[in-house]
């Protein structure tokens, strides 16, 4: 069975649009690999986490902020489709 991603976001912080954007990007990129993406309003203020099944792959509080969408896609890819190329999103940012 294909995995489901859950994005738990704080509605009081106004992060629904961010969560919806990430869901759209993940569904587009991983159309063949995902069952779906669940947007879940959090009852905990300031929470923004991304889980694949029961496995947490991102927590805003642990990281200290938000990731770029390409970084989120890389985290997801590494769990559900390690061999999948993300094209331009796989390129490293020049320092």
Backbone as ProteinMPNN parsed JSONL, in Angstrom:
{"seq_chain_A": "XXXXXXXXXXXXXXXXXXXXXXXXXXXXXXXXXXXXXXXXXXXXXXXXXXXXXXXXXXXXXXXXXXXXXXXXXXXXXXXXXXXXXXXXXXXXXXX", "coords_chain_A": {"N_chain_A": [[0.84, -1.191, 0.0], [0.46, 2.239, -0.735], [2.111, 5.031, 0.845], [0.737, 7.545, 3.105], [1.048, 10.994, 3.507], [1.12, 13.16, 6.253], [0.488, 16.44, 7.021], [0.747, 18.383, 9.675], [-0.445, 21.317, 10.914], [-0.409, 24.626, 12.387], [-3.342, 26.28, 12.748], [-3.882, 28.725, 13.935], [-1.598, 30.154, 13.541], [-1.748, 30.716, 10.919], [-0.914, 28.932, 8.914], [-2.148, 27.302, 7.055], [-2.251, 27.8, 4.243], [0.447, 27.467, 3.537], [0.755, 24.762, 4.176], [-1.096, 23.647, 2.387], [0.049, 24.36, -0.053], [2.458, 22.907, 0.098], [1.377, 20.333, 0.159], [0.203, 20.197, -2.399], [2.503, 20.382, -4.029], [3.877, 18.043, -3.234], [2.031, 16.049, -3.955], [2.017, 16.404, -6.699], [4.693, 15.89, -7.431], [5.116, 13.307, -6.426], [3.124, 11.649, -7.506], [2.726, 8.978, -8.351], [3.672, 7.539, -6.221], [2.387, 8.062, -3.814], [-0.392, 7.597, -1.564], [-1.901, 9.685, -0.661], [-2.183, 13.072, 0.672], [-2.649, 14.33, 3.836], [-4.076, 17.073, 5.387], [-3.835, 18.365, 8.499], [-5.235, 20.175, 11.028], [-3.583, 21.468, 13.846], [-3.852, 21.093, 17.387], [-2.017, 22.118, 18.971], [-0.323, 25.024, 19.571], [1.735, 26.662, 17.197], [2.743, 24.398, 15.979], [4.129, 22.541, 13.308], [4.429, 19.918, 11.453], [5.657, 17.192, 9.455], [4.764, 14.034, 8.466], [5.367, 10.711, 7.364], [3.311, 8.205, 7.162], [3.703, 6.856, 10.288], [6.15, 7.924, 10.725], [8.01, 10.671, 11.583], [9.266, 13.214, 9.589], [9.862, 15.854, 9.473], [10.001, 18.638, 11.636], [9.092, 21.744, 12.533], [9.782, 23.118, 14.889], [11.95, 21.64, 15.872], [13.828, 21.974, 13.845], [14.037, 24.683, 13.702], [12.752, 26.443, 12.05], [11.23, 26.866, 8.788], [11.566, 24.663, 5.952], [12.786, 24.885, 2.569], [10.744, 24.092, -0.274], [11.996, 22.281, -2.002], [13.768, 20.983, -0.294], [12.014, 19.653, 1.395], [10.847, 17.909, -0.439], [13.089, 16.335, -1.019], [13.503, 15.068, 1.466], [11.127, 13.558, 1.638], [11.341, 11.988, -0.689], [13.65, 10.488, -0.038], [12.625, 8.691, 1.777], [10.316, 7.424, 0.607], [10.861, 6.892, -2.108], [13.714, 6.255, -2.844], [15.358, 6.036, -5.159], [14.403, 7.858, -6.973], [14.674, 10.549, -9.214], [14.767, 14.012, -8.68], [15.131, 15.956, -10.475], [15.749, 19.322, -11.184], [15.431, 20.011, -8.518], [17.182, 18.469, -7.15], [19.611, 19.596, -7.316], [22.414, 21.106, -5.744], [22.531, 24.008, -3.679], [24.485, 26.774, -4.546], [27.203, 27.862, -2.613]], "CA_chain_A": [[0.0, 0.0, 0.0], [1.213, 3.49, -0.827], [2.042, 5.804, 2.084], [0.047, 8.832, 3.198], [1.79, 12.034, 4.223], [0.299, 14.038, 7.079], [1.065, 17.734, 7.367], [0.023, 18.958, 10.801], [-0.106, 22.738, 10.902], [-1.102, 25.467, 13.36], [-4.25, 27.201, 12.06], [-3.801, 30.047, 14.564], [-0.423, 30.824, 12.97], [-2.033, 31.014, 9.512], [-0.073, 28.077, 8.078], [-2.927, 26.442, 6.159], [-1.836, 27.99, 2.848], [1.765, 26.84, 3.401], [0.521, 23.32, 4.177], [-1.782, 23.3, 1.135], [1.052, 24.472, -1.123], [3.355, 21.743, 0.198], [0.608, 19.153, -0.242], [0.092, 20.232, -3.865], [3.822, 20.06, -4.587], [4.183, 16.635, -2.982], [1.135, 15.234, -4.784], [2.46, 16.532, -8.093], [6.001, 15.241, -7.591], [5.064, 11.883, -6.063], [1.784, 11.183, -7.899], [2.688, 7.519, -8.457], [4.187, 6.91, -5.012], [1.607, 8.413, -2.62], [-1.834, 7.375, -1.428], [-2.471, 11.016, -0.534], [-1.634, 13.973, 1.681], [-3.665, 14.757, 4.786], [-3.826, 18.327, 6.085], [-4.416, 18.182, 9.826], [-5.059, 21.313, 11.934], [-3.036, 21.07, 15.136], [-4.386, 21.708, 18.591], [-0.85, 22.656, 19.661], [0.103, 26.269, 18.928], [3.069, 26.712, 16.611], [3.184, 23.115, 15.438], [4.136, 22.279, 11.867], [5.198, 18.688, 11.261], [5.352, 16.376, 8.282], [4.987, 12.616, 8.75], [5.019, 9.698, 6.366], [2.79, 7.195, 8.069], [4.008, 7.214, 11.673], [7.523, 8.435, 10.782], [8.143, 12.122, 11.449], [10.444, 13.57, 8.792], [10.153, 17.274, 9.657], [9.341, 19.347, 12.732], [9.537, 23.132, 12.478], [10.402, 23.509, 16.159], [13.249, 20.965, 15.98], [14.731, 22.523, 12.831], [14.189, 26.113, 13.97], [12.136, 27.213, 10.967], [10.685, 26.089, 7.677], [12.453, 24.26, 4.873], [12.37, 25.159, 1.197], [9.977, 22.96, -0.793], [12.89, 21.263, -2.576], [14.312, 20.21, 0.814], [10.935, 18.772, 1.823], [10.754, 16.857, -1.456], [14.228, 15.436, -0.839], [13.221, 14.245, 2.648], [10.076, 12.609, 1.27], [11.916, 11.06, -1.669], [14.588, 9.589, 0.627], [11.857, 7.673, 2.499], [9.358, 6.642, -0.187], [11.348, 6.543, -3.448], [15.123, 6.662, -2.808], [15.989, 6.085, -6.477], [13.719, 8.818, -7.828], [15.338, 11.819, -9.487], [13.911, 15.189, -8.521], [15.517, 16.939, -11.488], [16.409, 20.537, -10.706], [15.332, 20.092, -7.054], [18.293, 17.711, -6.589], [20.847, 20.391, -7.399], [22.846, 21.766, -4.511], [22.585, 25.471, -3.738], [25.857, 27.243, -4.527], [27.512, 28.647, -1.418]], "C_chain_A": [[0.882, 1.251, 0.0], [1.057, 4.287, 0.466], [1.206, 7.076, 1.954], [0.928, 9.777, 3.997], [0.788, 12.856, 5.012], [1.085, 15.306, 7.363], [0.192, 18.314, 8.464], [0.493, 20.398, 10.959], [-0.924, 23.487, 11.949], [-2.022, 26.443, 12.62], [-4.194, 28.616, 12.645], [-2.623, 30.856, 14.022], [-0.632, 31.184, 11.502], [-1.236, 30.165, 8.535], [-0.842, 27.127, 7.174], [-2.467, 26.581, 4.712], [-0.473, 27.359, 2.58], [1.598, 25.323, 3.303], [-0.132, 22.87, 2.875], [-0.821, 23.357, -0.052], [1.985, 23.259, -1.1], [2.643, 20.476, -0.228], [0.51, 19.074, -1.764], [1.414, 19.836, -4.522], [4.161, 18.58, -4.414], [3.31, 15.713, -3.823], [1.527, 15.275, -6.255], [3.741, 15.741, -8.322], [5.933, 13.736, -7.384], [3.696, 11.268, -6.38], [1.678, 9.657, -7.917], [3.061, 6.807, -7.161], [3.322, 7.122, -3.766], [0.149, 7.989, -2.705], [-2.541, 8.731, -1.367], [-1.722, 11.84, 0.492], [-2.797, 14.473, 2.531], [-3.227, 16.062, 5.433], [-4.575, 18.266, 7.405], [-4.169, 19.419, 10.693], [-4.594, 20.815, 13.299], [-3.752, 21.782, 16.269], [-3.265, 22.326, 19.422], [-0.363, 23.886, 18.9], [1.54, 26.166, 18.414], [3.561, 25.43, 15.991], [3.092, 23.093, 13.919], [5.045, 21.076, 11.667], [4.746, 17.992, 9.986], [5.731, 14.943, 8.633], [4.624, 11.781, 7.532], [4.606, 8.487, 7.178], [3.021, 7.668, 9.487], [5.385, 7.862, 11.82], [7.562, 9.941, 10.564], [9.412, 12.424, 10.662], [10.798, 15.049, 8.926], [9.338, 17.828, 10.812], [9.928, 20.754, 12.768], [10.268, 23.549, 13.743], [11.781, 22.879, 16.322], [14.277, 21.581, 15.035], [14.989, 24.013, 13.075], [13.63, 26.997, 12.868], [11.603, 26.273, 9.906], [11.772, 25.755, 6.669], [11.915, 24.778, 3.547], [11.639, 23.915, 0.69], [10.89, 21.893, -1.38], [13.505, 20.399, -1.48], [13.269, 19.224, 1.351], [10.796, 17.609, 0.844], [11.9, 15.861, -1.322], [14.019, 14.52, 0.36], [12.191, 13.165, 2.336], [10.628, 11.551, 0.327], [12.815, 10.035, -0.982], [13.879, 8.469, 1.382], [11.031, 6.804, 1.551], [9.852, 6.2, -1.557], [12.815, 6.93, -3.586], [15.807, 6.78, -4.169], [15.435, 7.154, -7.404], [14.541, 10.098, -7.985], [14.326, 12.948, -9.326], [14.301, 16.298, -9.496], [16.227, 18.135, -10.863], [16.37, 20.665, -9.179], [16.437, 19.285, -6.376], [19.589, 18.502, -6.608], [21.138, 21.071, -6.077], [22.847, 23.274, -4.733], [24.05, 25.88, -3.649], [26.076, 28.112, -3.302], [28.488, 29.742, -1.754]], "O_chain_A": [[1.92, 1.295, 0.661], [0.009, 4.235, 1.11], [0.999, 7.604, 0.861], [1.483, 9.406, 5.032], [-0.274, 13.21, 4.499], [2.202, 15.258, 7.879], [-0.955, 18.691, 8.226], [1.685, 20.659, 11.118], [-1.998, 23.038, 12.348], [-1.535, 27.342, 11.934], [-4.432, 29.593, 11.934], [-2.645, 32.087, 14.04], [0.197, 31.87, 10.904], [-0.914, 30.624, 7.439], [-0.244, 26.23, 6.58], [-2.308, 25.574, 4.022], [-0.257, 26.78, 1.515], [2.217, 24.676, 2.459], [0.233, 21.834, 2.32], [-0.871, 22.51, -0.943], [2.268, 22.66, -2.138], [3.23, 19.63, -0.902], [0.709, 18.01, -2.35], [1.431, 19.044, -5.464], [4.67, 17.942, -5.335], [3.791, 14.708, -4.346], [1.38, 14.283, -6.969], [3.853, 15.005, -9.302], [6.608, 12.977, -8.079], [3.179, 10.461, -5.607], [0.645, 9.106, -7.536], [2.801, 5.613, -7.01], [3.507, 6.429, -2.766], [-0.463, 8.017, -3.772], [-3.619, 8.913, -1.932], [-0.758, 11.379, 1.103], [-3.795, 14.973, 2.013], [-2.123, 16.147, 5.97], [-5.799, 18.133, 7.43], [-3.026, 19.694, 11.059], [-5.145, 19.856, 13.84], [-4.197, 22.921, 16.129], [-3.515, 22.972, 20.44], [-0.029, 23.797, 17.718], [2.431, 25.658, 19.094], [4.696, 25.375, 15.518], [2.119, 23.559, 13.328], [6.27, 21.194, 11.706], [3.625, 18.173, 9.51], [6.858, 14.665, 9.042], [3.704, 12.103, 6.78], [5.437, 7.826, 7.802], [2.587, 8.759, 9.857], [5.75, 8.3, 12.911], [7.194, 10.432, 9.497], [10.496, 11.958, 11.011], [11.893, 15.463, 8.546], [8.151, 17.534, 10.955], [11.123, 20.929, 13.006], [11.271, 24.259, 13.674], [12.689, 23.517, 16.854], [15.454, 21.697, 15.378], [16.037, 24.537, 12.696], [13.993, 28.168, 12.763], [11.533, 25.059, 10.096], [12.768, 26.468, 6.546], [10.727, 25.075, 3.423], [11.887, 22.81, 1.171], [10.587, 20.705, -1.267], [13.744, 19.211, -1.697], [13.604, 18.097, 1.718], [10.645, 16.459, 1.256], [11.694, 14.66, -1.496], [14.319, 13.328, 0.289], [12.356, 12.006, 2.718], [10.405, 10.357, 0.524], [12.756, 8.848, -1.301], [14.464, 7.409, 1.605], [11.04, 5.579, 1.673], [9.328, 5.239, -2.119], [13.142, 7.832, -4.357], [16.75, 7.558, -4.312], [15.945, 7.338, -8.51], [15.039, 10.653, -7.006], [13.185, 12.851, -9.775], [13.857, 17.438, -9.361], [17.185, 17.976, -10.107], [17.204, 21.366, -8.606], [16.622, 19.394, -5.164], [20.565, 18.105, -5.972], [20.237, 21.545, -5.386], [23.128, 23.753, -5.832], [24.779, 25.397, -2.783], [25.263, 28.98, -2.983], [28.874, 30.515, -0.878]]}, "name": "protein", "num_of_chains": 1, "seq": "XXXXXXXXXXXXXXXXXXXXXXXXXXXXXXXXXXXXXXXXXXXXXXXXXXXXXXXXXXXXXXXXXXXXXXXXXXXXXXXXXXXXXXXXXXXXXXX"}
